[in-house]
Amino acid sequence: MISFENDYSEGAHERILQRLMETNRVQQVGYGEDEYSLSAKEKIRAACGDPDADIFFIVGGTQTNLVVIDGLLSGVEGVVSAATGHVNVHEAGAIEYTGHKVLTVPEHQGKMDAGELKQYLADFYADPTHPHMVYPGMVYISHPTEYGALYTRAELQSLHDVCRAYDIPLFLDGARLGYGLTAPGTDVTLPDVARLCDVFYIGGTKVGALCGEAVVFPRHGAPERFITHIKQHGAMVAKGRLLGVQFDALFTDHLYFSISRHAIEMAEKLKQGFAQRGYRFFLDSPTNQQFIILPNADMDRLRDRVRFSFWSRYDDGHSVVRFATSWATPAENIDRLMAILDEK
């Protein structure tokens, strides 16, 4: 069985495991004050081009989203997301569980349009009954989106401008940020993200780490007592070194970017293989997530030997499925997948 089901099926990159072993017996203080976490934060600040960034390590993506959103919103506010946003669809109501409603706007391959966001906010405040409604208190986007699409720098700038006009923070979910930053044709860099967002996170879980995400508040923008907020939500580990060591390794010698680039190269190989065999794509994704329109007969045949994700029904005879490559995907697995496809 070979797997393209997700980008976190493997454990961690070997250089991370090596550093964990090398540092295993070294005694350190807890809760992210260890030397490895402090070193990782300096390296991330340098990569972001922001020496004043506040950085926190949190164990997982769902915990990160709910802690950041709850930490930035007041009790009468909700978060604006594209309808397909992860916080709206695949987090089991975690945001609502904190007392904040997810407010949705239309999506375009998972992306939010700045013009539609601006109209949504204008309509909200134009409604004389808006004091009886949930206030839009922040904006949440994903880069890459849940459909593997990417924002351009101009699109991020436009969203930034709308958020500034309404004095609400822009939060970028970067669970797969490495794959977005290394995709061909993108004009968005990590310093661009730091400049245009009020808070974002650099995903580790899906980009080579055992676990963990690095939350970045540019320009000393963290809310007051954010560490206590993390603790209160059960998202802090006493052995903070576990996360610090991993991100210190990821941001040494550009490892984060080189392994992300590998996933993109494997996705391109996979894309070419499907295209050469006449398969259609649901959309043109430049990232590690590829969405294929498969005849149901092929989907059923593949399931016995290949793991992938069912996404949606396309028509009576076809389904949209996702194949995801990762930092660890070997080229041989794609060759094996193509050989299985050819067995007709």
RAKA-V310435 format. One record per backbone hydrogen bond with DSSP energy under -0.5 kcal/mol. CO is the residue of the C=O (numbers start at 1). NH is the residue of the N-H. If there is no record, write none. Layout:
BEGIN
co: {CO | CO}
nh: {NH | NH}
END
This chain:
BEGIN
co: {2 | 4 | 13 | 13 | 14 | 15 | 16 | 17 | 18 | 19 | 21 | 23 | 25 | 30 | 34 | 35 | 36 | 37 | 38 | 39 | 40 | 41 | 42 | 43 | 44 | 45 | 45 | 46 | 50 | 52 | 54 | 56 | 56 | 58 | 59 | 60 | 61 | 62 | 63 | 64 | 65 | 66 | 67 | 68 | 69 | 74 | 76 | 78 | 78 | 79 | 80 | 81 | 82 | 85 | 85 | 86 | 91 | 93 | 94 | 95 | 95 | 96 | 101 | 101 | 103 | 105 | 108 | 109 | 111 | 113 | 114 | 115 | 116 | 117 | 118 | 119 | 120 | 121 | 122 | 123 | 124 | 126 | 127 | 129 | 130 | 135 | 135 | 137 | 138 | 139 | 140 | 141 | 145 | 148 | 149 | 149 | 152 | 153 | 154 | 155 | 156 | 157 | 158 | 159 | 160 | 161 | 162 | 163 | 163 | 164 | 169 | 169 | 170 | 170 | 171 | 171 | 172 | 172 | 173 | 174 | 174 | 176 | 176 | 177 | 178 | 180 | 183 | 189 | 190 | 191 | 192 | 193 | 199 | 200 | 201 | 202 | 204 | 204 | 208 | 212 | 212 | 213 | 213 | 214 | 215 | 215 | 216 | 216 | 217 | 217 | 217 | 218 | 223 | 225 | 226 | 227 | 228 | 229 | 230 | 231 | 235 | 238 | 238 | 239 | 240 | 240 | 241 | 242 | 243 | 244 | 245 | 246 | 247 | 249 | 250 | 252 | 254 | 255 | 256 | 257 | 258 | 259 | 260 | 261 | 262 | 263 | 264 | 265 | 266 | 267 | 268 | 269 | 270 | 271 | 272 | 273 | 274 | 274 | 275 | 280 | 283 | 288 | 288 | 290 | 290 | 291 | 291 | 292 | 292 | 293 | 294 | 295 | 295 | 296 | 297 | 298 | 299 | 301 | 302 | 302 | 305 | 307 | 308 | 309 | 312 | 315 | 317 | 318 | 318 | 319 | 319 | 320 | 320 | 321 | 322 | 323 | 326 | 330 | 330 | 331 | 331 | 332 | 333 | 334 | 335 | 336 | 337 | 338 | 340 | 342}
nh: {307 | 324 | 16 | 17 | 18 | 19 | 20 | 21 | 22 | 23 | 24 | 26 | 27 | 33 | 38 | 39 | 40 | 41 | 42 | 43 | 44 | 45 | 46 | 47 | 48 | 49 | 50 | 49 | 53 | 220 | 217 | 58 | 215 | 213 | 212 | 64 | 65 | 66 | 67 | 68 | 69 | 70 | 71 | 72 | 73 | 77 | 135 | 137 | 138 | 103 | 140 | 105 | 85 | 88 | 89 | 90 | 94 | 97 | 98 | 98 | 100 | 99 | 79 | 103 | 81 | 83 | 111 | 149 | 108 | 117 | 118 | 119 | 120 | 121 | 122 | 123 | 124 | 125 | 126 | 127 | 127 | 128 | 130 | 132 | 133 | 78 | 137 | 169 | 80 | 171 | 82 | 173 | 148 | 286 | 144 | 145 | 156 | 157 | 158 | 159 | 160 | 161 | 162 | 163 | 164 | 165 | 166 | 167 | 168 | 167 | 139 | 171 | 198 | 199 | 141 | 173 | 174 | 201 | 143 | 177 | 203 | 179 | 180 | 181 | 182 | 183 | 186 | 193 | 194 | 195 | 196 | 197 | 172 | 216 | 203 | 214 | 207 | 209 | 13 | 204 | 205 | 58 | 215 | 202 | 56 | 217 | 200 | 218 | 54 | 220 | 221 | 221 | 226 | 229 | 230 | 231 | 232 | 233 | 235 | 234 | 59 | 31 | 240 | 242 | 243 | 244 | 245 | 246 | 247 | 248 | 249 | 250 | 251 | 252 | 256 | 255 | 258 | 259 | 260 | 261 | 262 | 263 | 264 | 265 | 266 | 267 | 268 | 269 | 270 | 271 | 272 | 273 | 274 | 275 | 276 | 277 | 277 | 279 | 278 | 293 | 285 | 290 | 325 | 292 | 323 | 282 | 283 | 294 | 321 | 280 | 319 | 298 | 299 | 300 | 301 | 302 | 303 | 304 | 305 | 306 | 2 | 4 | 310 | 322 | 320 | 318 | 296 | 314 | 315 | 294 | 321 | 311 | 312 | 292 | 309 | 290 | 329 | 333 | 334 | 334 | 335 | 336 | 337 | 338 | 339 | 340 | 341 | 342 | 343 | 344}
END
